[in-house]
Amino acid sequence: MIKKMKKIDVLVRFANEGVYYNTISINPKKIENPMVFTDEVFFTIDGIRVAVKKEYWKRIEQWIGKNN
């Protein structure tokens, strides 16, 4: 049986960009190496380094807490 991975949509910015205008669907269980700063959080997902605003990070943490 194949289990469908649950994903959530988050607004991200990539390493070389200065604004958040990319919405991507991620499986939060695949997040690696999070670095939490005052206003944003950087992490790696599927080998790509991205940043999310702190408000999205809190959503991700809640999702992880509910789905563990």
PyMOL Python script that loads the backbone (N, CA, C, O; Angstrom):
from pymol import cmd

cmd.read_pdbstr("""\
ATOM      1  N   MET A   1       0.834  -1.172   0.000  1.00  0.00           N
ATOM      2  CA  MET A   1       0.000   0.000   0.000  1.00  0.00           C
ATOM      3  C   MET A   1       0.890   1.251   0.000  1.00  0.00           C
ATOM      4  O   MET A   1       1.830   1.359   0.787  1.00  0.00           O
ATOM      5  N   ILE A   2       0.581   2.164  -0.874  1.00  0.00           N
ATOM      6  CA  ILE A   2       1.328   3.419  -0.950  1.00  0.00           C
ATOM      7  C   ILE A   2       0.573   4.470  -0.164  1.00  0.00           C
ATOM      8  O   ILE A   2      -0.613   4.712  -0.391  1.00  0.00           O
ATOM      9  N   LYS A   3       1.281   5.088   0.763  1.00  0.00           N
ATOM     10  CA  LYS A   3       0.682   6.137   1.578  1.00  0.00           C
ATOM     11  C   LYS A   3       0.962   7.487   0.934  1.00  0.00           C
ATOM     12  O   LYS A   3       2.105   7.792   0.595  1.00  0.00           O
ATOM     13  N   LYS A   4      -0.071   8.290   0.766  1.00  0.00           N
ATOM     14  CA  LYS A   4       0.105   9.620   0.190  1.00  0.00           C
ATOM     15  C   LYS A   4       0.719  10.547   1.231  1.00  0.00           C
ATOM     16  O   LYS A   4       0.228  10.641   2.356  1.00  0.00           O
ATOM     17  N   MET A   5       1.805  11.236   0.850  1.00  0.00           N
ATOM     18  CA  MET A   5       2.455  12.174   1.763  1.00  0.00           C
ATOM     19  C   MET A   5       1.609  13.428   1.890  1.00  0.00           C
ATOM     20  O   MET A   5       1.119  13.970   0.900  1.00  0.00           O
ATOM     21  N   LYS A   6       1.449  13.876   3.118  1.00  0.00           N
ATOM     22  CA  LYS A   6       0.704  15.103   3.347  1.00  0.00           C
ATOM     23  C   LYS A   6       1.644  16.287   3.151  1.00  0.00           C
ATOM     24  O   LYS A   6       2.776  16.291   3.636  1.00  0.00           O
ATOM     25  N   LYS A   7       1.156  17.279   2.437  1.00  0.00           N
ATOM     26  CA  LYS A   7       1.961  18.467   2.157  1.00  0.00           C
ATOM     27  C   LYS A   7       1.189  19.707   2.570  1.00  0.00           C
ATOM     28  O   LYS A   7      -0.039  19.704   2.660  1.00  0.00           O
ATOM     29  N   ILE A   8       1.944  20.762   2.816  1.00  0.00           N
ATOM     30  CA  ILE A   8       1.335  22.057   3.092  1.00  0.00           C
ATOM     31  C   ILE A   8       1.969  23.098   2.163  1.00  0.00           C
ATOM     32  O   ILE A   8       3.115  22.950   1.740  1.00  0.00           O
ATOM     33  N   ASP A   9       1.219  24.135   1.859  1.00  0.00           N
ATOM     34  CA  ASP A   9       1.715  25.222   1.010  1.00  0.00           C
ATOM     35  C   ASP A   9       2.328  26.304   1.879  1.00  0.00           C
ATOM     36  O   ASP A   9       1.722  26.743   2.856  1.00  0.00           O
ATOM     37  N   VAL A  10       3.526  26.731   1.524  1.00  0.00           N
ATOM     38  CA  VAL A  10       4.188  27.819   2.242  1.00  0.00           C
ATOM     39  C   VAL A  10       4.801  28.796   1.244  1.00  0.00           C
ATOM     40  O   VAL A  10       5.199  28.418   0.142  1.00  0.00           O
ATOM     41  N   LEU A  11       4.868  30.035   1.648  1.00  0.00           N
ATOM     42  CA  LEU A  11       5.490  31.086   0.855  1.00  0.00           C
ATOM     43  C   LEU A  11       6.968  31.112   1.208  1.00  0.00           C
ATOM     44  O   LEU A  11       7.327  31.258   2.376  1.00  0.00           O
ATOM     45  N   VAL A  12       7.831  30.971   0.199  1.00  0.00           N
ATOM     46  CA  VAL A  12       9.272  30.901   0.452  1.00  0.00           C
ATOM     47  C   VAL A  12      10.020  31.907  -0.407  1.00  0.00           C
ATOM     48  O   VAL A  12       9.502  32.457  -1.379  1.00  0.00           O
ATOM     49  N   ARG A  13      11.254  32.117  -0.003  1.00  0.00           N
ATOM     50  CA  ARG A  13      12.192  32.834  -0.879  1.00  0.00           C
ATOM     51  C   ARG A  13      13.414  31.955  -0.999  1.00  0.00           C
ATOM     52  O   ARG A  13      13.837  31.314  -0.037  1.00  0.00           O
ATOM     53  N   PHE A  14      13.973  31.935  -2.190  1.00  0.00           N
ATOM     54  CA  PHE A  14      15.166  31.147  -2.432  1.00  0.00           C
ATOM     55  C   PHE A  14      16.396  31.967  -2.069  1.00  0.00           C
ATOM     56  O   PHE A  14      16.318  33.189  -1.936  1.00  0.00           O
ATOM     57  N   ALA A  15      17.520  31.301  -1.911  1.00  0.00           N
ATOM     58  CA  ALA A  15      18.737  31.928  -1.390  1.00  0.00           C
ATOM     59  C   ALA A  15      19.150  33.199  -2.134  1.00  0.00           C
ATOM     60  O   ALA A  15      19.634  34.137  -1.501  1.00  0.00           O
ATOM     61  N   ASN A  16      18.977  33.258  -3.434  1.00  0.00           N
ATOM     62  CA  ASN A  16      19.455  34.414  -4.199  1.00  0.00           C
ATOM     63  C   ASN A  16      18.377  35.473  -4.424  1.00  0.00           C
ATOM     64  O   ASN A  16      18.581  36.400  -5.207  1.00  0.00           O
ATOM     65  N   GLU A  17      17.236  35.348  -3.752  1.00  0.00           N
ATOM     66  CA  GLU A  17      16.143  36.297  -3.942  1.00  0.00           C
ATOM     67  C   GLU A  17      15.930  37.142  -2.699  1.00  0.00           C
ATOM     68  O   GLU A  17      16.273  36.728  -1.592  1.00  0.00           O
ATOM     69  N   GLY A  18      15.368  38.316  -2.884  1.00  0.00           N
ATOM     70  CA  GLY A  18      15.143  39.213  -1.757  1.00  0.00           C
ATOM     71  C   GLY A  18      13.694  39.311  -1.317  1.00  0.00           C
ATOM     72  O   GLY A  18      13.392  39.945  -0.306  1.00  0.00           O
ATOM     73  N   VAL A  19      12.784  38.680  -2.079  1.00  0.00           N
ATOM     74  CA  VAL A  19      11.359  38.778  -1.742  1.00  0.00           C
ATOM     75  C   VAL A  19      10.728  37.389  -1.706  1.00  0.00           C
ATOM     76  O   VAL A  19      11.222  36.439  -2.314  1.00  0.00           O
ATOM     77  N   TYR A  20       9.623  37.304  -0.976  1.00  0.00           N
ATOM     78  CA  TYR A  20       8.871  36.056  -0.852  1.00  0.00           C
ATOM     79  C   TYR A  20       7.738  36.070  -1.871  1.00  0.00           C
ATOM     80  O   TYR A  20       6.712  36.707  -1.632  1.00  0.00           O
ATOM     81  N   TYR A  21       7.896  35.393  -2.988  1.00  0.00           N
ATOM     82  CA  TYR A  21       6.788  35.328  -3.936  1.00  0.00           C
ATOM     83  C   TYR A  21       6.629  33.955  -4.558  1.00  0.00           C
ATOM     84  O   TYR A  21       5.925  33.808  -5.556  1.00  0.00           O
ATOM     85  N   ASN A  22       7.266  32.954  -3.992  1.00  0.00           N
ATOM     86  CA  ASN A  22       7.129  31.587  -4.484  1.00  0.00           C
ATOM     87  C   ASN A  22       6.367  30.758  -3.448  1.00  0.00           C
ATOM     88  O   ASN A  22       6.802  30.641  -2.303  1.00  0.00           O
ATOM     89  N   THR A  23       5.253  30.196  -3.844  1.00  0.00           N
ATOM     90  CA  THR A  23       4.520  29.289  -2.973  1.00  0.00           C
ATOM     91  C   THR A  23       4.834  27.874  -3.418  1.00  0.00           C
ATOM     92  O   THR A  23       4.671  27.529  -4.589  1.00  0.00           O
ATOM     93  N   ILE A  24       5.286  27.057  -2.479  1.00  0.00           N
ATOM     94  CA  ILE A  24       5.601  25.669  -2.798  1.00  0.00           C
ATOM     95  C   ILE A  24       4.869  24.743  -1.833  1.00  0.00           C
ATOM     96  O   ILE A  24       4.546  25.132  -0.711  1.00  0.00           O
ATOM     97  N   SER A  25       4.614  23.531  -2.274  1.00  0.00           N
ATOM     98  CA  SER A  25       4.013  22.503  -1.427  1.00  0.00           C
ATOM     99  C   SER A  25       5.139  21.642  -0.888  1.00  0.00           C
ATOM    100  O   SER A  25       5.944  21.106  -1.649  1.00  0.00           O
ATOM    101  N   ILE A  26       5.190  21.513   0.427  1.00  0.00           N
ATOM    102  CA  ILE A  26       6.262  20.733   1.037  1.00  0.00           C
ATOM    103  C   ILE A  26       5.699  19.688   1.991  1.00  0.00           C
ATOM    104  O   ILE A  26       4.615  19.848   2.551  1.00  0.00           O
ATOM    105  N   ASN A  27       6.455  18.629   2.159  1.00  0.00           N
ATOM    106  CA  ASN A  27       6.187  17.653   3.202  1.00  0.00           C
ATOM    107  C   ASN A  27       7.097  18.055   4.357  1.00  0.00           C
ATOM    108  O   ASN A  27       8.308  17.849   4.276  1.00  0.00           O
ATOM    109  N   PRO A  28       6.553  18.618   5.420  1.00  0.00           N
ATOM    110  CA  PRO A  28       7.385  19.113   6.516  1.00  0.00           C
ATOM    111  C   PRO A  28       8.315  18.078   7.136  1.00  0.00           C
ATOM    112  O   PRO A  28       9.320  18.436   7.749  1.00  0.00           O
ATOM    113  N   LYS A  29       7.990  16.803   6.982  1.00  0.00           N
ATOM    114  CA  LYS A  29       8.856  15.755   7.537  1.00  0.00           C
ATOM    115  C   LYS A  29      10.189  15.667   6.805  1.00  0.00           C
ATOM    116  O   LYS A  29      11.128  15.049   7.308  1.00  0.00           O
ATOM    117  N   LYS A  30      10.286  16.279   5.621  1.00  0.00           N
ATOM    118  CA  LYS A  30      11.528  16.263   4.843  1.00  0.00           C
ATOM    119  C   LYS A  30      12.443  17.450   5.135  1.00  0.00           C
ATOM    120  O   LYS A  30      13.515  17.561   4.541  1.00  0.00           O
ATOM    121  N   ILE A  31      12.039  18.327   6.031  1.00  0.00           N
ATOM    122  CA  ILE A  31      12.838  19.511   6.356  1.00  0.00           C
ATOM    123  C   ILE A  31      14.120  19.089   7.066  1.00  0.00           C
ATOM    124  O   ILE A  31      14.099  18.276   7.990  1.00  0.00           O
ATOM    125  N   GLU A  32      15.232  19.658   6.613  1.00  0.00           N
ATOM    126  CA  GLU A  32      16.539  19.377   7.216  1.00  0.00           C
ATOM    127  C   GLU A  32      17.240  20.679   7.559  1.00  0.00           C
ATOM    128  O   GLU A  32      17.029  21.699   6.904  1.00  0.00           O
ATOM    129  N   ASN A  33      18.062  20.639   8.575  1.00  0.00           N
ATOM    130  CA  ASN A  33      18.947  21.741   8.965  1.00  0.00           C
ATOM    131  C   ASN A  33      18.253  23.096   9.128  1.00  0.00           C
ATOM    132  O   ASN A  33      18.685  24.070   8.511  1.00  0.00           O
ATOM    133  N   PRO A  34      17.197  23.191   9.936  1.00  0.00           N
ATOM    134  CA  PRO A  34      16.576  24.509  10.119  1.00  0.00           C
ATOM    135  C   PRO A  34      17.473  25.443  10.931  1.00  0.00           C
ATOM    136  O   PRO A  34      18.085  25.036  11.919  1.00  0.00           O
ATOM    137  N   MET A  35      17.537  26.685  10.500  1.00  0.00           N
ATOM    138  CA  MET A  35      18.272  27.734  11.211  1.00  0.00           C
ATOM    139  C   MET A  35      17.270  28.845  11.509  1.00  0.00           C
ATOM    140  O   MET A  35      16.818  29.544  10.603  1.00  0.00           O
ATOM    141  N   VAL A  36      16.929  29.001  12.783  1.00  0.00           N
ATOM    142  CA  VAL A  36      15.897  29.951  13.190  1.00  0.00           C
ATOM    143  C   VAL A  36      16.532  31.291  13.538  1.00  0.00           C
ATOM    144  O   VAL A  36      17.429  31.367  14.378  1.00  0.00           O
ATOM    145  N   PHE A  37      16.056  32.341  12.884  1.00  0.00           N
ATOM    146  CA  PHE A  37      16.490  33.703  13.157  1.00  0.00           C
ATOM    147  C   PHE A  37      15.289  34.502  13.661  1.00  0.00           C
ATOM    148  O   PHE A  37      14.197  33.951  13.804  1.00  0.00           O
ATOM    149  N   THR A  38      15.476  35.764  13.924  1.00  0.00           N
ATOM    150  CA  THR A  38      14.426  36.603  14.491  1.00  0.00           C
ATOM    151  C   THR A  38      13.184  36.670  13.607  1.00  0.00           C
ATOM    152  O   THR A  38      12.072  36.472  14.096  1.00  0.00           O
ATOM    153  N   ASP A  39      13.351  36.945  12.322  1.00  0.00           N
ATOM    154  CA  ASP A  39      12.209  37.157  11.437  1.00  0.00           C
ATOM    155  C   ASP A  39      11.947  36.032  10.449  1.00  0.00           C
ATOM    156  O   ASP A  39      10.869  35.965   9.859  1.00  0.00           O
ATOM    157  N   GLU A  40      12.915  35.153  10.265  1.00  0.00           N
ATOM    158  CA  GLU A  40      12.740  34.091   9.278  1.00  0.00           C
ATOM    159  C   GLU A  40      13.504  32.836   9.673  1.00  0.00           C
ATOM    160  O   GLU A  40      14.341  32.846  10.576  1.00  0.00           O
ATOM    161  N   VAL A  41      13.191  31.763   8.973  1.00  0.00           N
ATOM    162  CA  VAL A  41      13.833  30.478   9.227  1.00  0.00           C
ATOM    163  C   VAL A  41      14.328  29.922   7.899  1.00  0.00           C
ATOM    164  O   VAL A  41      13.579  29.860   6.925  1.00  0.00           O
ATOM    165  N   PHE A  42      15.592  29.519   7.867  1.00  0.00           N
ATOM    166  CA  PHE A  42      16.170  28.882   6.691  1.00  0.00           C
ATOM    167  C   PHE A  42      16.180  27.380   6.922  1.00  0.00           C
ATOM    168  O   PHE A  42      16.457  26.921   8.030  1.00  0.00           O
ATOM    169  N   PHE A  43      15.880  26.613   5.879  1.00  0.00           N
ATOM    170  CA  PHE A  43      15.980  25.159   5.967  1.00  0.00           C
ATOM    171  C   PHE A  43      16.197  24.577   4.578  1.00  0.00           C
ATOM    172  O   PHE A  43      16.026  25.254   3.564  1.00  0.00           O
ATOM    173  N   THR A  44      16.577  23.309   4.559  1.00  0.00           N
ATOM    174  CA  THR A  44      16.783  22.595   3.307  1.00  0.00           C
ATOM    175  C   THR A  44      15.615  21.639   3.120  1.00  0.00           C
ATOM    176  O   THR A  44      15.215  20.931   4.045  1.00  0.00           O
ATOM    177  N   ILE A  45      15.074  21.633   1.903  1.00  0.00           N
ATOM    178  CA  ILE A  45      14.002  20.704   1.547  1.00  0.00           C
ATOM    179  C   ILE A  45      14.315  20.164   0.156  1.00  0.00           C
ATOM    180  O   ILE A  45      14.453  20.923  -0.803  1.00  0.00           O
ATOM    181  N   ASP A  46      14.422  18.859   0.064  1.00  0.00           N
ATOM    182  CA  ASP A  46      14.777  18.207  -1.204  1.00  0.00           C
ATOM    183  C   ASP A  46      16.049  18.789  -1.811  1.00  0.00           C
ATOM    184  O   ASP A  46      16.133  18.953  -3.028  1.00  0.00           O
ATOM    185  N   GLY A  47      17.032  19.100  -0.982  1.00  0.00           N
ATOM    186  CA  GLY A  47      18.325  19.593  -1.450  1.00  0.00           C
ATOM    187  C   GLY A  47      18.357  21.066  -1.808  1.00  0.00           C
ATOM    188  O   GLY A  47      19.373  21.556  -2.302  1.00  0.00           O
ATOM    189  N   ILE A  48      17.269  21.781  -1.570  1.00  0.00           N
ATOM    190  CA  ILE A  48      17.198  23.205  -1.912  1.00  0.00           C
ATOM    191  C   ILE A  48      17.075  24.016  -0.627  1.00  0.00           C
ATOM    192  O   ILE A  48      16.237  23.721   0.226  1.00  0.00           O
ATOM    193  N   ARG A  49      17.908  25.029  -0.496  1.00  0.00           N
ATOM    194  CA  ARG A  49      17.882  25.896   0.687  1.00  0.00           C
ATOM    195  C   ARG A  49      16.882  27.018   0.449  1.00  0.00           C
ATOM    196  O   ARG A  49      16.966  27.734  -0.549  1.00  0.00           O
ATOM    197  N   VAL A  50      15.931  27.169   1.374  1.00  0.00           N
ATOM    198  CA  VAL A  50      14.912  28.208   1.260  1.00  0.00           C
ATOM    199  C   VAL A  50      14.752  28.920   2.605  1.00  0.00           C
ATOM    200  O   VAL A  50      15.239  28.458   3.637  1.00  0.00           O
ATOM    201  N   ALA A  51      14.066  30.039   2.560  1.00  0.00           N
ATOM    202  CA  ALA A  51      13.738  30.775   3.783  1.00  0.00           C
ATOM    203  C   ALA A  51      12.237  30.976   3.827  1.00  0.00           C
ATOM    204  O   ALA A  51      11.594  31.197   2.801  1.00  0.00           O
ATOM    205  N   VAL A  52      11.683  30.895   5.037  1.00  0.00           N
ATOM    206  CA  VAL A  52      10.266  31.199   5.249  1.00  0.00           C
ATOM    207  C   VAL A  52      10.170  32.228   6.358  1.00  0.00           C
ATOM    208  O   VAL A  52      11.043  32.322   7.220  1.00  0.00           O
ATOM    209  N   LYS A  53       9.104  32.989   6.321  1.00  0.00           N
ATOM    210  CA  LYS A  53       8.875  33.937   7.410  1.00  0.00           C
ATOM    211  C   LYS A  53       8.541  33.157   8.672  1.00  0.00           C
ATOM    212  O   LYS A  53       8.049  32.030   8.612  1.00  0.00           O
ATOM    213  N   LYS A  54       8.813  33.763   9.796  1.00  0.00           N
ATOM    214  CA  LYS A  54       8.609  33.108  11.086  1.00  0.00           C
ATOM    215  C   LYS A  54       7.169  32.609  11.245  1.00  0.00           C
ATOM    216  O   LYS A  54       6.950  31.550  11.834  1.00  0.00           O
ATOM    217  N   GLU A  55       6.186  33.353  10.731  1.00  0.00           N
ATOM    218  CA  GLU A  55       4.785  32.939  10.856  1.00  0.00           C
ATOM    219  C   GLU A  55       4.525  31.615  10.136  1.00  0.00           C
ATOM    220  O   GLU A  55       3.736  30.800  10.614  1.00  0.00           O
ATOM    221  N   TYR A  56       5.177  31.394   9.000  1.00  0.00           N
ATOM    222  CA  TYR A  56       5.032  30.126   8.291  1.00  0.00           C
ATOM    223  C   TYR A  56       5.741  29.008   9.042  1.00  0.00           C
ATOM    224  O   TYR A  56       5.259  27.875   9.070  1.00  0.00           O
ATOM    225  N   TRP A  57       6.866  29.315   9.643  1.00  0.00           N
ATOM    226  CA  TRP A  57       7.593  28.311  10.418  1.00  0.00           C
ATOM    227  C   TRP A  57       6.723  27.816  11.575  1.00  0.00           C
ATOM    228  O   TRP A  57       6.709  26.623  11.875  1.00  0.00           O
ATOM    229  N   LYS A  58       6.010  28.717  12.214  1.00  0.00           N
ATOM    230  CA  LYS A  58       5.131  28.315  13.316  1.00  0.00           C
ATOM    231  C   LYS A  58       4.030  27.385  12.816  1.00  0.00           C
ATOM    232  O   LYS A  58       3.661  26.436  13.509  1.00  0.00           O
ATOM    233  N   ARG A  59       3.498  27.648  11.614  1.00  0.00           N
ATOM    234  CA  ARG A  59       2.507  26.759  10.993  1.00  0.00           C
ATOM    235  C   ARG A  59       3.102  25.386  10.740  1.00  0.00           C
ATOM    236  O   ARG A  59       2.459  24.365  10.983  1.00  0.00           O
ATOM    237  N   ILE A  60       4.333  25.368  10.249  1.00  0.00           N
ATOM    238  CA  ILE A  60       5.017  24.102   9.963  1.00  0.00           C
ATOM    239  C   ILE A  60       5.217  23.311  11.252  1.00  0.00           C
ATOM    240  O   ILE A  60       4.971  22.106  11.289  1.00  0.00           O
ATOM    241  N   GLU A  61       5.661  23.987  12.303  1.00  0.00           N
ATOM    242  CA  GLU A  61       5.871  23.308  13.587  1.00  0.00           C
ATOM    243  C   GLU A  61       4.558  22.727  14.122  1.00  0.00           C
ATOM    244  O   GLU A  61       4.542  21.616  14.653  1.00  0.00           O
ATOM    245  N   GLN A  62       3.466  23.471  13.984  1.00  0.00           N
ATOM    246  CA  GLN A  62       2.155  22.970  14.427  1.00  0.00           C
ATOM    247  C   GLN A  62       1.768  21.732  13.629  1.00  0.00           C
ATOM    248  O   GLN A  62       1.274  20.755  14.192  1.00  0.00           O
ATOM    249  N   TRP A  63       1.991  21.773  12.321  1.00  0.00           N
ATOM    250  CA  TRP A  63       1.654  20.643  11.464  1.00  0.00           C
ATOM    251  C   TRP A  63       2.450  19.409  11.875  1.00  0.00           C
ATOM    252  O   TRP A  63       1.905  18.308  11.957  1.00  0.00           O
ATOM    253  N   ILE A  64       3.744  19.600  12.131  1.00  0.00           N
ATOM    254  CA  ILE A  64       4.593  18.482  12.543  1.00  0.00           C
ATOM    255  C   ILE A  64       4.097  17.908  13.868  1.00  0.00           C
ATOM    256  O   ILE A  64       4.040  16.689  14.030  1.00  0.00           O
ATOM    257  N   GLY A  65       3.741  18.770  14.810  1.00  0.00           N
ATOM    258  CA  GLY A  65       3.237  18.325  16.102  1.00  0.00           C
ATOM    259  C   GLY A  65       1.959  17.510  16.005  1.00  0.00           C
ATOM    260  O   GLY A  65       1.775  16.554  16.759  1.00  0.00           O
ATOM    261  N   LYS A  66       1.080  17.875  15.091  1.00  0.00           N
ATOM    262  CA  LYS A  66      -0.193  17.164  14.927  1.00  0.00           C
ATOM    263  C   LYS A  66      -0.033  15.857  14.164  1.00  0.00           C
ATOM    264  O   LYS A  66      -0.843  14.946  14.332  1.00  0.00           O
ATOM    265  N   ASN A  67       0.992  15.749  13.331  1.00  0.00           N
ATOM    266  CA  ASN A  67       1.136  14.596  12.452  1.00  0.00           C
ATOM    267  C   ASN A  67       2.265  13.656  12.840  1.00  0.00           C
ATOM    268  O   ASN A  67       2.730  12.881  12.004  1.00  0.00           O
ATOM    269  N   ASN A  68       2.706  13.704  14.061  1.00  0.00           N
ATOM    270  CA  ASN A  68       3.735  12.759  14.523  1.00  0.00           C
ATOM    271  C   ASN A  68       3.107  11.647  15.302  1.00  0.00           C
ATOM    272  O   ASN A  68       3.808  10.752  15.775  1.00  0.00           O
TER     273      ASN A  68
END
""", "prot")
cmd.dss("prot")
cmd.show_as("cartoon", "prot")
cmd.util.cbc("prot")
cmd.orient("prot")
